[in-house]
Every structure is written in C-alpha cells, then in structure tokens.
Amino acid sequence: MAGEPQDDCLFCKIVAGTIPATIVRETETTVAFRDINPQAPTHVLVIPKAHHANAAELAAAAPELAADVLRETQAVADEDKLDSYRVVFNTGSGAGQTVWHAHAHVLGGRGLEWPPG
C-alpha cells in the first residue's frame, strides 16, 4: 500500500536505519543522502520517508509530501553551496528508475549539459 514501508525496498530500509547511508539532511517527512554512485560532485537523493513507488504516485497521493521533497532539494543545494543544480525524478524503468521508491536526484558542482546522455 502506498505510504507504508515495504520490506523489499532499499530506501525504506535506509529510512528505518537498517541499511547505512551517508545522510546529509533529515526532516520529519524526508531523508537526503549521498548517492553511492555519484554522477556529479554533488549527487544527493532526497526521498520521502513514506513509500510511494515513483514521482507520479507521490504527486497524486501526497502532493504536500512531494512539495516537502522539492523543498529539501533546495536545502541540499544551499548546504552544498550550489549556484545551479539539476533535480531529476526518474519514473519508470525506461527512464532509468531502478529503486521503486520515489526519489529526487540533486546534481551539481560541475557543468550539466542538456540533454543528458
């Protein structure tokens, strides 16, 4: 069920503290941690603590929580002193989503051309 922790979800386990992560920020509703395979000098994932499979599900089920995630992307950028940065939500395997828990990638610290790859 949306919002409920999933036993097989990597990010739910990070929220629960059963899998370690380099946490850079935590609020009542979100956790932000360094990506283990960074694609830029700053590559932080911001996730809702509640489980939602992807950004579309998150936005439909809990728009206020989606706003919390976006607010935290700015806080991460501010803490890393980024003048510019990119926020990416991959939704679906065709877009590169590999963990089925909504998450925003905050990327910065180098030039980021568009379109990517």
C-alpha positions as CSV (number, residue, x, y, z in Angstrom):
1,M,0.0,0.0,0.0
2,A,1.3,3.5,-0.8
3,G,2.8,5.2,2.1
4,E,3.5,2.0,4.1
5,P,7.1,0.8,4.4
6,Q,7.9,-2.1,2.0
7,D,10.0,-5.0,3.3
8,D,11.8,-5.3,0.0
9,C,12.5,-1.6,-0.6
10,L,16.1,-0.4,-0.3
11,F,15.1,3.2,0.5
12,C,12.5,2.1,3.1
13,K,15.4,0.2,4.8
14,I,17.5,3.4,4.7
15,V,14.6,5.3,6.3
16,A,14.4,2.6,9.0
17,G,18.1,2.7,9.6
18,T,18.7,-1.0,8.8
19,I,20.8,-0.1,5.8
20,P,23.5,2.5,6.2
21,A,23.7,5.7,4.1
22,T,25.6,9.0,4.3
23,I,22.7,11.1,5.4
24,V,23.1,14.8,4.8
25,R,19.7,16.1,5.9
26,E,16.6,14.7,7.6
27,T,13.2,16.2,8.3
28,E,10.0,14.8,9.8
29,T,9.0,13.7,6.3
30,T,12.2,13.3,4.2
31,V,15.7,11.9,4.2
32,A,18.5,13.1,2.0
33,F,21.6,11.0,1.4
34,R,24.7,10.8,-0.9
35,D,24.3,8.6,-3.9
36,I,26.7,5.6,-3.8
37,N,27.5,6.0,-7.5
38,P,27.7,9.8,-7.9
39,Q,27.3,11.3,-11.4
40,A,28.4,14.8,-10.3
41,P,30.5,16.3,-7.4
42,T,27.1,16.8,-5.6
43,H,24.8,13.8,-6.1
44,V,22.2,13.6,-3.3
45,L,19.0,11.6,-3.2
46,V,16.0,13.2,-1.5
47,I,13.3,10.7,-0.6
48,P,10.0,10.8,1.2
49,K,10.0,8.7,4.4
50,A,6.6,7.3,3.3
51,H,6.8,4.7,0.5
52,H,5.5,5.8,-2.9
53,A,6.7,3.9,-6.0
54,N,7.5,6.8,-8.2
55,A,7.1,10.6,-8.6
56,A,3.8,10.3,-10.3
57,E,2.3,8.2,-7.5
58,L,3.8,10.5,-4.9
59,A,2.3,13.6,-6.5
60,A,-1.1,12.1,-6.9
61,A,-1.3,10.5,-3.4
62,A,0.5,13.1,-1.3
63,P,1.2,16.5,-3.1
64,E,2.2,18.1,0.2
65,L,4.9,15.4,0.6
66,A,6.1,16.0,-2.9
67,A,6.4,19.6,-2.0
68,D,8.5,18.6,1.0
69,V,10.8,16.6,-1.2
70,L,11.3,19.6,-3.6
71,R,11.8,22.0,-0.7
72,E,14.6,19.7,0.6
73,T,16.3,19.7,-2.8
74,Q,16.8,23.4,-2.4
75,A,18.1,22.9,1.2
76,V,20.6,20.3,-0.1
77,A,21.8,22.7,-2.8
78,D,22.1,25.5,-0.3
79,E,24.2,23.3,2.1
80,D,26.5,22.3,-0.8
81,K,26.7,26.0,-1.9
82,L,25.4,25.2,-5.4
83,D,24.6,28.3,-7.6
84,S,22.9,26.0,-10.1
85,Y,21.9,22.4,-9.9
86,R,19.6,19.8,-11.5
87,V,16.7,17.9,-9.9
88,V,15.8,14.7,-11.6
89,F,12.9,12.2,-10.9
90,N,13.2,9.0,-12.9
91,T,9.7,7.5,-13.3
92,G,9.6,4.0,-14.8
93,S,12.3,1.6,-15.9
94,G,12.5,3.2,-19.4
95,A,13.6,6.4,-17.7
96,G,16.2,4.7,-15.6
97,Q,14.3,4.2,-12.3
98,T,15.9,1.2,-10.5
99,V,14.6,1.7,-7.0
100,W,10.8,1.7,-6.7
101,H,10.6,4.4,-4.0
102,A,10.1,8.0,-5.3
103,H,13.3,9.9,-5.1
104,A,14.8,13.2,-6.4
105,H,18.4,13.3,-7.6
106,V,20.1,16.6,-6.8
107,L,23.1,17.0,-9.1
108,G,25.5,19.9,-9.2
109,G,29.1,21.0,-8.8
110,R,30.0,20.8,-12.5
111,G,28.6,21.8,-15.8
112,L,25.5,19.8,-16.6
113,E,24.7,19.9,-20.3
114,W,21.2,19.3,-21.7
115,P,20.0,16.9,-22.9
116,P,21.8,14.4,-20.7
117,G,23.4,11.2,-22.1
